[in-house]
Amino acid sequence: MNDDLVVEAGDVHWLRADVALAAAARRQAAQLARGLCFSEDRVARVELCVTEMATNLLKHAHDGSLALRVVRTDGRAAVECLSLDNGPGIDDLHRALLDGTSTAGSLGIGMGAIGRLADVSGVHSLHGRGTVVQARFWTDGQVPAPRPVEAGGLTRPISGERMCGDTWSVRTANGHGPDALLLMMCDGLGHGPLAARAAERAGSAFRESTRTSPADVLQDVHQNLRGTRGAAVAIALVDVAARRVRLSGVGNVTALVATADTRHGLLSMPGIVGVQMPRPRTFEAAFPPGAALVMHTDGLSGRWKPADFPGLFAQAPVVAAAQILNQAAVRRDDAGVVVAAYRQR
């Protein structure tokens, strides 16, 4: 495994909102926390947090889900809990973040207590459209120092499948400065175990490649996907020193550089990585402070606009990724999205 790995998709446990949501979420979250050797006190904090998330979904949202997973980055691990719903949104977010606020008979600890319990938290809400809530618990309770460019993403399998054919991964890009990152977004053709196998092979090739040119890394992925059903894959280099993004992609992966109200698309070539891939071409775009690189599979509609998501890219990349998936994953397919955000200083 490449020691330069920053973060990758991993396994995500999705729980749909129903009457048993709180109990199921507590069991799954506790299992993940104990698997990372959390103390029982911290396990209890995680359980309380997901219980409030679940209760809020059932009491306030039209419909929604919880996504629970282990996040591994820079040699450290955390349990992450994400709540995604499809409305009605939070009218007064400031009030909702105050401890003790409860409008429909939930625990009454308030969403603010989720932030107090968690080591890292975030909330993004769109009026009438939906809310994403994040809570992350590190094994030692210490939050890693931020990077100039932070990255995060989320995948969700098609309904009825446990394995997801979409995946993403992020690693450092040696030779392009200490803050440069390489990102991969992969969509294994179709869905189910065979698509997941192709995605796993792509992730392995991306991690193990020692090259940093997007076109060269894409060639490594292509070679490793031979004998599979193939995939759509895009590789992006975020060059902080040059303030540029360079991308090489083949297949239907959407990639764009977004600001608060603009988007600049980066093209991918037609073809299938691992089966029939044309000679890669590299496309570039400016990447100024405050911008975000968004890459997603065709399980999400590409028609969304940054202006439709006010305040989104001021949030952590994982919150931004979750809200884009929450709003744009309207097709019956696997869905995956990764976001890299260049923080202004």
Secondary structure as GFF3:
##gff-version 3
##sequence-region A 1 345
A	DSSP	beta_strand	5	8	.	.	.	ID=ss1
A	DSSP	beta_strand	12	16	.	.	.	ID=ss2
A	DSSP	alpha_helix	21	35	.	.	.	ID=ss3
A	DSSP	alpha_helix	40	60	.	.	.	ID=ss4
A	DSSP	beta_strand	64	73	.	.	.	ID=ss5
A	DSSP	beta_strand	76	85	.	.	.	ID=ss6
A	DSSP	alpha_helix	93	96	.	.	.	ID=ss7
A	DSSP	alpha_helix	110	117	.	.	.	ID=ss8
A	DSSP	beta_strand	120	126	.	.	.	ID=ss9
A	DSSP	beta_strand	130	138	.	.	.	ID=ss10
A	DSSP	beta_strand	149	156	.	.	.	ID=ss11
A	DSSP	beta_strand	166	172	.	.	.	ID=ss12
A	DSSP	beta_strand	181	188	.	.	.	ID=ss13
A	DSSP	alpha_helix	193	208	.	.	.	ID=ss14
A	DSSP	alpha_helix	214	224	.	.	.	ID=ss15
A	DSSP	beta_strand	231	239	.	.	.	ID=ss16
A	DSSP	beta_strand	244	250	.	.	.	ID=ss17
A	DSSP	beta_strand	253	258	.	.	.	ID=ss18
A	DSSP	beta_strand	263	266	.	.	.	ID=ss19
A	DSSP	beta_strand	283	286	.	.	.	ID=ss20
A	DSSP	beta_strand	292	297	.	.	.	ID=ss21
A	DSSP	three_ten_helix	306	308	.	.	.	ID=ss22
A	DSSP	three_ten_helix	312	314	.	.	.	ID=ss23
A	DSSP	alpha_helix	317	328	.	.	.	ID=ss24
A	DSSP	beta_strand	335	342	.	.	.	ID=ss25
###
